[in-house]
Amino acid sequence: MSDIVVVEHLVKRYGPRPAVRDVSFSIAQGEVVGLLGPNGSGKSTIMRMLTGYLPPSEGMIRVGDLDVHTDSLAVRQRIGYVPEDTPLYEGMRVHEFLRFMGHIRGMSGRRLATAVTAACEQLQLQRVFKMPIGKLSRGYRQRVAIAQALLDAHDILILDEPTNGLDAYQVIGIRELLRSFAGQRTVILASHILSEIEKIADRVMILANGRLLTTDARADGSAPRIRLRIVGPSDAVLADLRAVKGVAAATAEPQHGRDQPGTYFVEFVPGVRAIGELARVIVARGYPLLELMEEKPDLEQAFLNVTSRAAAA
């Protein structure tokens, strides 16, 4: 896939204080990418620069063939944006606000009516369709904000903390909606909640103190490990596992009895994936093998690995 968003050496300063420090990355068309970092790491600032809301102090942002600085209006026509605290017109009713936002984007007639109806169905806004926005709960207000970003067939959706204020059912619904866009629209979402980013994004970039620590946290995290359940004496099983060529480490959970299955974890040296040899050795030693599965590193562990390496450097 070709890159639809390209960012090169992006810097943003507020007076002498740098909020974003020499950030570069690219995003392919149809990718769902998460921007993860603690509060104050620069996520919202980067998103505002991507949308043309803030000018960068240095660097370049390109959306397709357009430069965000010189072709700002054309770029905005390709982007649906939901800021962290979306400004809504509280005196307007939901349907009035959505129609108003559609008119701003040049929509009218049947096209606008169809878009408003579809967005309300996707975000389950039918029951508050005629209510004033000022009377809505925070969760419904957030859904209205997301609905306005879905009105037009934008190439790119940029969402800053999109599940803020939503209950568990609403979070699941938004998660499924965003995942449904994979391959069709490019989605960039920022969050400080690891579990949400992990379940939505194809790729996760990590920010800290305005610096981009990695453009793919899972690839930069721990190597996958193998989880096994084996019946046999723990010391002997561990010795045999560690003797397999390519095994870097083997550990075991506490075992409650000699004849009870034990749980073991095996890590290979980089570039080696000798799972077949591991299984062959276990069976050849006569140990009953009850389970063998690959465990990919979770985002939490990858986040800790990346941030701890950055802190040490």
C-alpha positions in Angstrom: 0.0 0.0 0.0 1.1 3.6 -0.7 1.7 6.0 2.2 -1.2 8.5 2.6 0.3 10.4 5.5 4.0 11.3 5.6 5.5 13.3 8.5 9.2 14.4 8.4 11.2 16.0 11.2 8.1 17.6 12.9 8.8 20.1 15.7 6.4 22.2 17.7 7.5 24.8 20.2 5.4 26.9 22.6 7.9 29.7 23.3 11.1 28.0 24.4 9.3 24.8 25.4 9.4 22.0 22.8 6.1 20.0 22.8 7.1 17.8 19.8 10.7 17.0 19.1 11.8 15.8 15.6 9.1 13.3 14.9 9.0 11.4 11.6 6.6 8.6 10.5 4.4 7.4 7.6 1.0 5.7 7.5 -0.2 3.5 4.7 -3.6 3.9 3.1 -6.2 1.8 5.0 -4.1 1.4 8.1 -5.5 1.7 11.6 -2.7 3.3 13.6 -2.7 4.1 17.3 -0.7 6.9 18.9 0.0 5.9 22.5 1.6 7.9 25.3 1.0 9.4 28.7 -0.8 12.8 29.1 1.4 15.6 28.0 3.5 13.4 25.6 2.5 15.4 22.5 -0.3 13.3 21.0 -2.9 16.0 20.7 -0.3 18.5 19.4 0.7 16.1 16.6 -3.0 15.5 15.7 -3.7 19.2 15.5 -0.8 19.7 13.2 -2.0 16.8 11.0 -5.3 18.5 10.6 -3.9 21.9 9.8 -5.3 23.4 13.1 -1.7 24.2 14.3 1.2 25.1 12.2 4.5 23.2 12.9 7.5 25.1 14.1 9.7 22.9 11.8 9.2 19.9 9.5 6.8 18.8 6.8 3.4 17.0 6.8 2.0 15.6 3.6 -1.4 14.0 3.0 -1.4 12.2 -0.3 0.1 14.7 -2.7 -0.9 17.7 -0.5 1.2 19.7 1.9 -0.7 20.5 5.0 0.8 23.9 5.3 0.3 25.2 1.7 -2.8 23.2 0.8 -4.6 23.3 4.2 -8.2 23.6 2.9 -7.8 20.7 0.5 -6.3 18.6 3.2 -9.2 19.3 5.6 -11.6 18.1 3.0 -10.0 14.7 3.1 -10.0 14.4 6.9 -12.7 13.7 9.5 -11.5 15.0 12.9 -12.6 14.4 16.5 -10.6 16.5 19.0 -10.3 15.4 22.6 -12.8 18.0 23.8 -15.0 18.5 20.7 -16.6 22.0 20.7 -20.4 21.4 20.1 -23.2 23.9 19.7 -25.2 23.2 22.8 -28.2 25.1 21.7 -28.6 23.0 18.6 -30.5 19.7 18.4 -28.5 16.7 17.3 -30.0 16.6 13.8 -29.6 20.4 13.4 -25.9 20.2 14.3 -25.2 17.3 12.0 -27.0 18.9 9.1 -25.1 22.2 9.9 -21.7 20.3 9.8 -22.7 18.7 6.5 -23.6 22.0 5.0 -20.2 23.4 5.9 -18.7 20.5 4.0 -20.8 21.3 0.9 -23.4 18.6 1.3 -27.0 19.2 0.6 -30.3 17.5 -0.3 -30.7 13.7 -0.4 -26.9 13.2 0.0 -26.9 15.1 3.3 -30.0 13.5 4.6 -28.7 10.0 3.8 -25.3 10.8 5.5 -27.0 12.1 8.7 -29.2 9.1 8.9 -26.3 6.7 8.4 -24.1 8.4 11.0 -26.9 8.4 13.6 -27.5 4.7 13.0 -23.7 3.9 13.3 -23.5 5.8 16.6 -27.0 4.8 17.9 -28.2 8.4 18.1 -31.8 7.8 17.0 -33.3 8.2 20.5 -31.6 11.7 21.0 -32.0 12.8 17.4 -34.2 15.8 18.3 -32.7 16.6 21.7 -30.6 19.7 22.4 -26.9 18.8 22.6 -26.6 20.7 25.9 -29.0 18.2 27.5 -27.0 15.1 26.5 -24.8 13.0 28.7 -21.0 13.1 28.1 -21.2 9.7 26.3 -23.9 10.9 23.9 -22.0 14.2 23.3 -18.9 12.1 22.3 -21.0 10.0 19.9 -22.3 13.2 18.3 -18.7 14.4 17.8 -17.8 11.1 16.2 -20.9 11.2 14.0 -20.0 14.6 12.5 -16.6 13.2 11.5 -18.3 10.3 9.6 -20.7 12.5 7.6 -18.6 12.6 4.4 -16.5 9.9 2.8 -13.2 11.1 4.2 -10.0 9.2 3.3 -8.7 9.7 6.8 -10.2 9.8 10.3 -8.3 11.4 13.1 -9.6 10.8 16.6 -8.2 12.1 19.8 -9.3 9.9 22.8 -12.4 8.8 21.0 -13.8 6.6 23.8 -13.7 9.3 26.5 -16.9 9.3 28.5 -18.4 6.2 26.9 -19.7 3.3 28.9 -18.5 -0.3 28.3 -21.2 -1.1 25.6 -20.5 2.1 23.8 -16.7 1.5 23.9 -17.2 -1.9 22.3 -19.4 -0.4 19.6 -16.9 2.4 18.8 -14.1 -0.2 18.7 -16.0 -2.4 16.3 -16.9 0.6 14.1 -13.3 1.7 13.9 -12.1 -1.8 13.1 -14.7 -2.0 10.3 -12.9 0.9 8.5 -9.6 -1.1 8.2 -8.6 -1.3 4.6 -11.3 1.3 3.6 -10.3 4.4 5.5 -7.1 5.4 7.2 -7.7 5.8 11.0 -5.3 7.5 13.3 -6.4 7.5 17.0 -4.6 8.8 20.1 -5.1 7.4 23.6 -3.4 6.8 26.9 -5.4 3.6 27.4 -3.2 0.6 26.4 -6.1 -1.9 26.2 -8.2 0.2 23.8 -5.3 0.9 21.5 -4.3 -2.8 21.5 -7.8 -3.9 20.5 -8.3 -1.4 17.7 -4.9 -0.6 16.0 -3.0 -2.6 13.5 0.2 -0.7 14.5 1.0 1.3 17.6 3.4 4.2 17.8 4.6 5.3 21.3 5.3 8.9 22.3 7.0 10.2 25.5 8.1 13.8 26.2 7.4 14.9 22.6 9.7 12.2 21.2 8.5 9.2 19.0 10.1 6.2 20.7 8.9 3.6 18.1 6.6 3.5 15.0 5.7 -0.2 15.8 5.6 -1.1 19.5 4.8 -4.7 19.0 7.8 -5.2 16.6 10.1 -3.4 19.0 8.9 -5.2 22.1 9.7 -8.7 23.5 10.1 -11.6 21.1 7.2 -14.1 21.0 7.6 -16.9 23.5 6.3 -20.5 23.5 4.0 -21.7 26.2 3.9 -25.4 26.9 2.1 -27.8 29.3 4.1 -30.9 29.9 3.8 -33.8 32.4 7.1 -34.7 33.9 9.7 -33.8 36.6 10.2 -30.0 36.4 14.0 -30.0 36.7 14.5 -32.7 34.0 12.0 -31.0 31.6 13.7 -27.6 32.0 17.1 -29.2 31.3 15.8 -30.8 28.1 14.1 -27.6 26.9 17.3 -25.6 27.5 19.3 -28.1 25.6 17.3 -27.5 22.4 19.4 -25.7 19.8 18.2 -22.0 19.5 16.6 -21.8 22.9 17.7 -18.7 24.8 15.8 -19.2 28.0 13.3 -21.7 29.6 11.3 -21.1 32.8 8.6 -22.9 34.6 5.6 -22.0 36.8 5.6 -23.6 40.3 4.4 -27.3 39.9 2.1 -28.8 42.5 3.0 -32.5 41.9 5.4 -34.7 40.0 2.6 -36.3 38.0 0.7 -33.0 37.4 1.2 -31.0 34.2 3.6 -28.1 34.5 3.5 -24.9 32.6 6.8 -23.8 30.8 7.8 -20.8 28.8 10.5 -20.9 26.1 12.2 -18.0 24.4 14.4 -18.4 21.3 17.5 -16.5 20.3 16.7 -13.7 17.7 16.1 -15.1 14.3 15.4 -18.7 15.5 11.9 -20.3 15.6 12.6 -23.9 16.3 9.1 -24.9 17.4 9.1 -28.2 15.6 12.4 -29.2 17.1 11.1 -28.3 20.6 8.1 -30.6 20.2 10.2 -33.4 18.8 12.6 -33.4 21.7 9.7 -33.4 24.3 8.0 -36.3 22.6 11.3 -38.2 22.2 12.0 -37.9 26.0 8.6 -39.5 26.6 6.9 -36.5 28.3 3.2 -36.1 27.6 2.8 -32.8 25.7 -0.6 -31.3 26.5 -0.3 -27.9 25.0 2.1 -25.9 22.8 1.3 -22.4 21.7 3.0 -19.2 20.7 2.3 -16.1 22.9 2.9 -12.8 21.2 4.0 -10.0 23.5 1.1 -7.8 24.7 1.2 -4.1 24.3 1.7 -3.4 28.0 5.0 -5.3 28.0 6.1 -3.7 24.7 5.3 -0.3 26.1 7.4 -1.0 29.3 10.3 -2.3 27.2 10.3 0.7 24.8 10.0 3.3 27.5 12.5 1.7 29.8 15.1 1.6 27.0 14.4 5.2 26.2 14.8 6.2 29.9 18.1 4.3 30.2 19.4 6.0 27.1 
